[in-house]
Amino acid sequence: MIIAMLDGNMGGAGGLAGFNENVLKSFENELKQGAIPFIESNFRVETDAKHRALAGLSMGGLQTLYAGIKNNEMFSSLGVFSSGWFANNTTLSDPQYAFMKTNASAINTNLKPLWISMGGKEDIAYQNCQIMMKKFDEMGVKYQYSEYAGGHSWPVWRHDLFLFSQVLFK
């Protein structure tokens, strides 16, 4: 398995407060036009969705949700760690939910699994994630959920990556 880590800081002013769809589109473009072609041309890898996964933590989880869901035919698995669509930013989240509702069947077919993990109630993204999963349930979008106490922190994310790696490419 090759793990490639992108610098997901796509220039959004103000950190997550400045996060908008243009920033997410920039990440998606970098992923599709830069990272994936570079990896496929420089390493001996399989180039189909069955052999490709995408995962991210916190802001990277939002990028994974956006690029991975919009391009679910490109990936077999998505891992979203300590993240979720913003409950209080409907300008950003509502179009994503609308896309997912329209494409729920394809998402469920292509992504095995859509893996969501969280650091428990002490995680700053916990409430957004709970609201997001409730919306997924309403839309019929299937996912696996894992919770590990420890907040929005590296020990949690290392645990998440370990568990997510066990279900990849099955």
Short mmCIF file of the C-alpha atoms (twelve columns), coordinates in Angstrom:
data_MODEL
# 
_entry.id   MODEL 
# 
loop_
_atom_site.group_PDB 
_atom_site.id 
_atom_site.type_symbol 
_atom_site.label_atom_id 
_atom_site.label_alt_id 
_atom_site.label_comp_id 
_atom_site.label_asym_id 
_atom_site.label_seq_id 
_atom_site.Cartn_x 
_atom_site.Cartn_y 
_atom_site.Cartn_z 
_atom_site.pdbx_PDB_model_num 
ATOM 1   C CA . MET A 1   0.000   0.000  0.000   1 
ATOM 2   C CA . ILE A 2   1.258   3.459  -0.881  1 
ATOM 3   C CA . ILE A 3   0.120   6.338  1.286   1 
ATOM 4   C CA . ALA A 4   0.426   9.775  -0.297  1 
ATOM 5   C CA . MET A 5   -0.239  12.807 1.877   1 
ATOM 6   C CA . LEU A 6   -1.169  16.090 0.240   1 
ATOM 7   C CA . ASP A 7   -0.843  19.505 1.830   1 
ATOM 8   C CA . GLY A 8   -4.557  20.209 1.974   1 
ATOM 9   C CA . ASN A 9   -4.077  23.877 2.859   1 
ATOM 10  C CA . MET A 10  -5.565  25.280 -0.326  1 
ATOM 11  C CA . GLY A 11  -5.369  28.940 0.636   1 
ATOM 12  C CA . GLY A 12  -8.704  29.425 2.395   1 
ATOM 13  C CA . ALA A 13  -8.465  32.573 4.514   1 
ATOM 14  C CA . GLY A 14  -9.204  32.123 8.191   1 
ATOM 15  C CA . GLY A 15  -8.772  28.354 8.498   1 
ATOM 16  C CA . LEU A 16  -12.047 26.454 8.742   1 
ATOM 17  C CA . ALA A 17  -13.946 29.730 9.143   1 
ATOM 18  C CA . GLY A 18  -12.886 30.625 5.581   1 
ATOM 19  C CA . PHE A 19  -13.716 27.181 4.243   1 
ATOM 20  C CA . ASN A 20  -15.986 27.304 1.202   1 
ATOM 21  C CA . GLU A 21  -16.754 25.296 -1.890  1 
ATOM 22  C CA . ASN A 22  -14.031 27.045 -3.927  1 
ATOM 23  C CA . VAL A 23  -11.412 25.805 -1.458  1 
ATOM 24  C CA . LEU A 24  -12.875 22.296 -1.719  1 
ATOM 25  C CA . LYS A 25  -12.865 22.470 -5.525  1 
ATOM 26  C CA . SER A 26  -9.187  23.497 -5.414  1 
ATOM 27  C CA . PHE A 27  -8.394  20.385 -3.395  1 
ATOM 28  C CA . GLU A 28  -10.442 18.205 -5.751  1 
ATOM 29  C CA . ASN A 29  -8.595  19.635 -8.768  1 
ATOM 30  C CA . GLU A 30  -5.189  19.119 -7.131  1 
ATOM 31  C CA . LEU A 31  -6.128  15.546 -6.288  1 
ATOM 32  C CA . LYS A 32  -7.461  14.667 -9.758  1 
ATOM 33  C CA . GLN A 33  -5.073  16.687 -11.933 1 
ATOM 34  C CA . GLY A 34  -1.922  16.569 -9.822  1 
ATOM 35  C CA . ALA A 35  -1.632  13.912 -7.134  1 
ATOM 36  C CA . ILE A 36  -3.328  10.902 -8.736  1 
ATOM 37  C CA . PRO A 37  -1.643  11.333 -12.147 1 
ATOM 38  C CA . PHE A 38  1.736   11.873 -10.451 1 
ATOM 39  C CA . ILE A 39  1.408   8.748  -8.319  1 
ATOM 40  C CA . GLU A 40  0.186   6.636  -11.231 1 
ATOM 41  C CA . SER A 41  3.014   7.772  -13.498 1 
ATOM 42  C CA . ASN A 42  5.811   7.434  -10.917 1 
ATOM 43  C CA . PHE A 43  4.876   4.287  -8.976  1 
ATOM 44  C CA . ARG A 44  3.779   0.793  -9.943  1 
ATOM 45  C CA . VAL A 45  0.165   0.992  -8.827  1 
ATOM 46  C CA . GLU A 46  -3.177  -0.300 -9.967  1 
ATOM 47  C CA . THR A 47  -5.129  2.588  -11.469 1 
ATOM 48  C CA . ASP A 48  -8.724  1.554  -10.916 1 
ATOM 49  C CA . ALA A 49  -11.138 2.533  -8.163  1 
ATOM 50  C CA . LYS A 50  -10.928 -0.919 -6.599  1 
ATOM 51  C CA . HIS A 51  -7.316  -0.149 -5.641  1 
ATOM 52  C CA . ARG A 52  -7.722  3.487  -4.562  1 
ATOM 53  C CA . ALA A 53  -8.962  4.977  -1.289  1 
ATOM 54  C CA . LEU A 54  -9.099  8.500  0.091   1 
ATOM 55  C CA . ALA A 55  -9.005  9.542  3.737   1 
ATOM 56  C CA . GLY A 56  -8.555  12.696 5.739   1 
ATOM 57  C CA . LEU A 57  -8.752  14.060 9.229   1 
ATOM 58  C CA . SER A 58  -10.452 17.235 10.392  1 
ATOM 59  C CA . MET A 59  -10.216 19.681 7.436   1 
ATOM 60  C CA . GLY A 60  -8.941  16.762 5.359   1 
ATOM 61  C CA . GLY A 61  -12.118 14.909 6.290   1 
ATOM 62  C CA . LEU A 62  -14.156 17.686 4.682   1 
ATOM 63  C CA . GLN A 63  -11.936 17.477 1.607   1 
ATOM 64  C CA . THR A 64  -12.392 13.704 1.553   1 
ATOM 65  C CA . LEU A 65  -16.156 14.094 1.815   1 
ATOM 66  C CA . TYR A 66  -16.238 16.611 -1.018  1 
ATOM 67  C CA . ALA A 67  -13.792 15.084 -3.493  1 
ATOM 68  C CA . GLY A 68  -14.540 11.479 -2.582  1 
ATOM 69  C CA . ILE A 69  -18.315 11.707 -2.690  1 
ATOM 70  C CA . LYS A 70  -18.363 13.842 -5.864  1 
ATOM 71  C CA . ASN A 71  -15.997 11.355 -7.516  1 
ATOM 72  C CA . ASN A 72  -17.174 8.156  -5.834  1 
ATOM 73  C CA . GLU A 73  -16.519 6.181  -9.020  1 
ATOM 74  C CA . MET A 74  -12.777 6.856  -8.536  1 
ATOM 75  C CA . PHE A 75  -12.468 5.271  -5.073  1 
ATOM 76  C CA . SER A 76  -13.382 2.036  -3.338  1 
ATOM 77  C CA . SER A 77  -13.249 3.477  0.177   1 
ATOM 78  C CA . LEU A 78  -13.395 6.820  1.952   1 
ATOM 79  C CA . GLY A 79  -12.184 7.495  5.487   1 
ATOM 80  C CA . VAL A 80  -13.512 10.578 7.269   1 
ATOM 81  C CA . PHE A 81  -11.798 11.120 10.628  1 
ATOM 82  C CA . SER A 82  -13.034 13.726 13.137  1 
ATOM 83  C CA . SER A 83  -15.023 15.666 10.602  1 
ATOM 84  C CA . GLY A 84  -18.456 16.238 9.125   1 
ATOM 85  C CA . TRP A 85  -20.375 18.764 7.087   1 
ATOM 86  C CA . PHE A 86  -20.865 21.955 9.078   1 
ATOM 87  C CA . ALA A 87  -24.306 21.980 10.659  1 
ATOM 88  C CA . ASN A 88  -24.324 25.797 10.808  1 
ATOM 89  C CA . ASN A 89  -23.031 26.407 7.250   1 
ATOM 90  C CA . THR A 90  -25.929 25.325 5.081   1 
ATOM 91  C CA . THR A 91  -24.515 27.273 2.115   1 
ATOM 92  C CA . LEU A 92  -21.723 24.687 2.030   1 
ATOM 93  C CA . SER A 93  -23.467 21.583 3.350   1 
ATOM 94  C CA . ASP A 94  -26.897 21.700 1.675   1 
ATOM 95  C CA . PRO A 95  -25.567 21.285 -1.897  1 
ATOM 96  C CA . GLN A 96  -23.460 18.343 -0.700  1 
ATOM 97  C CA . TYR A 97  -26.473 16.659 0.878   1 
ATOM 98  C CA . ALA A 98  -28.533 17.307 -2.277  1 
ATOM 99  C CA . PHE A 99  -25.826 15.651 -4.393  1 
ATOM 100 C CA . MET A 100 -25.649 12.704 -2.006  1 
ATOM 101 C CA . LYS A 101 -29.425 12.244 -1.947  1 
ATOM 102 C CA . THR A 102 -29.552 12.173 -5.751  1 
ATOM 103 C CA . ASN A 103 -26.564 9.806  -5.950  1 
ATOM 104 C CA . ALA A 104 -27.110 7.634  -2.861  1 
ATOM 105 C CA . SER A 105 -27.348 4.420  -4.883  1 
ATOM 106 C CA . ALA A 106 -24.029 5.017  -6.675  1 
ATOM 107 C CA . ILE A 107 -22.328 6.082  -3.431  1 
ATOM 108 C CA . ASN A 108 -23.533 2.911  -1.675  1 
ATOM 109 C CA . THR A 109 -22.429 0.740  -4.597  1 
ATOM 110 C CA . ASN A 110 -19.008 2.312  -5.117  1 
ATOM 111 C CA . LEU A 111 -17.813 2.996  -1.575  1 
ATOM 112 C CA . LYS A 112 -17.207 -0.066 0.547   1 
ATOM 113 C CA . PRO A 113 -16.787 1.344  3.090   1 
ATOM 114 C CA . LEU A 114 -17.617 4.952  3.648   1 
ATOM 115 C CA . TRP A 115 -15.847 4.958  6.999   1 
ATOM 116 C CA . ILE A 116 -16.566 7.663  9.565   1 
ATOM 117 C CA . SER A 117 -14.684 7.830  12.845  1 
ATOM 118 C CA . MET A 118 -14.741 10.279 15.681  1 
ATOM 119 C CA . GLY A 119 -12.888 11.020 18.877  1 
ATOM 120 C CA . GLY A 120 -15.978 10.899 21.050  1 
ATOM 121 C CA . LYS A 121 -18.021 13.689 22.601  1 
ATOM 122 C CA . GLU A 122 -14.878 15.642 23.476  1 
ATOM 123 C CA . ASP A 123 -14.007 15.936 19.748  1 
ATOM 124 C CA . ILE A 124 -14.734 19.466 18.467  1 
ATOM 125 C CA . ALA A 125 -16.310 17.990 15.310  1 
ATOM 126 C CA . TYR A 126 -18.529 15.528 17.190  1 
ATOM 127 C CA . GLN A 127 -21.849 17.386 16.878  1 
ATOM 128 C CA . ASN A 128 -21.358 18.161 13.166  1 
ATOM 129 C CA . CYS A 129 -20.605 14.493 12.558  1 
ATOM 130 C CA . GLN A 130 -23.674 13.304 14.479  1 
ATOM 131 C CA . ILE A 131 -25.918 15.654 12.493  1 
ATOM 132 C CA . MET A 132 -24.265 14.542 9.247   1 
ATOM 133 C CA . MET A 133 -24.751 10.842 10.001  1 
ATOM 134 C CA . LYS A 134 -28.426 11.470 10.811  1 
ATOM 135 C CA . LYS A 135 -28.787 13.083 7.374   1 
ATOM 136 C CA . PHE A 136 -26.994 10.100 5.806   1 
ATOM 137 C CA . ASP A 137 -29.482 7.798  7.535   1 
ATOM 138 C CA . GLU A 138 -32.398 9.846  6.176   1 
ATOM 139 C CA . MET A 139 -30.942 9.687  2.630   1 
ATOM 140 C CA . GLY A 140 -30.096 5.995  2.828   1 
ATOM 141 C CA . VAL A 141 -26.346 6.595  2.484   1 
ATOM 142 C CA . LYS A 142 -24.558 3.646  4.075   1 
ATOM 143 C CA . TYR A 143 -21.490 4.107  6.262   1 
ATOM 144 C CA . GLN A 144 -19.533 2.453  9.046   1 
ATOM 145 C CA . TYR A 145 -18.953 4.393  12.243  1 
ATOM 146 C CA . SER A 146 -16.228 4.088  14.836  1 
ATOM 147 C CA . GLU A 147 -15.753 6.147  17.987  1 
ATOM 148 C CA . TYR A 148 -12.624 6.239  20.113  1 
ATOM 149 C CA . ALA A 149 -12.292 8.430  23.211  1 
ATOM 150 C CA . GLY A 150 -9.639  11.093 23.041  1 
ATOM 151 C CA . GLY A 151 -10.922 14.171 21.296  1 
ATOM 152 C CA . HIS A 152 -9.638  15.896 18.162  1 
ATOM 153 C CA . SER A 153 -6.105  14.523 18.477  1 
ATOM 154 C CA . TRP A 154 -3.337  12.470 16.899  1 
ATOM 155 C CA . PRO A 155 -3.784  9.422  19.168  1 
ATOM 156 C CA . VAL A 156 -7.390  9.175  17.956  1 
ATOM 157 C CA . TRP A 157 -6.406  9.592  14.302  1 
ATOM 158 C CA . ARG A 158 -3.662  6.967  14.519  1 
ATOM 159 C CA . HIS A 159 -6.259  4.593  15.964  1 
ATOM 160 C CA . ASP A 160 -8.703  5.557  13.188  1 
ATOM 161 C CA . LEU A 161 -6.128  4.934  10.467  1 
ATOM 162 C CA . PHE A 162 -5.257  1.548  11.950  1 
ATOM 163 C CA . LEU A 163 -8.932  0.471  11.948  1 
ATOM 164 C CA . PHE A 164 -9.636  1.963  8.507   1 
ATOM 165 C CA . SER A 165 -6.612  0.187  7.009   1 
ATOM 166 C CA . GLN A 166 -8.076  -3.153 8.128   1 
ATOM 167 C CA . VAL A 167 -11.193 -2.739 5.947   1 
ATOM 168 C CA . LEU A 168 -9.555  -1.330 2.816   1 
ATOM 169 C CA . PHE A 169 -9.630  -3.153 -0.489  1 
ATOM 170 C CA . LYS A 170 -11.709 -6.113 0.660   1 
# 
